[in-house]
């Protein structure tokens, strides 16, 4: 299963910038739907397209490996 680390990336950005980062802010900056971001954050096993991942990586200035990881099914 692919696990997104969006929550972790938000926390890192908040810490680095010393301010709160909201889903609405990310949605506005990336052009992604707020509901899509919410599903990535809250729905276990949610699948999304490469364009969404690319936009998030660009927003957070990170690599794909920083945004997601593969977790064996039995470890989840």
Buried (B, 14 or more C-beta within 10 A) or exposed (E): EEBBBBEEBBEBBEEEEEEEBEBEBBBEEBEBEEEBBBBBEEEEEBEBEEEBBEBBBEBBEBEEEBBBEEEEEEEE
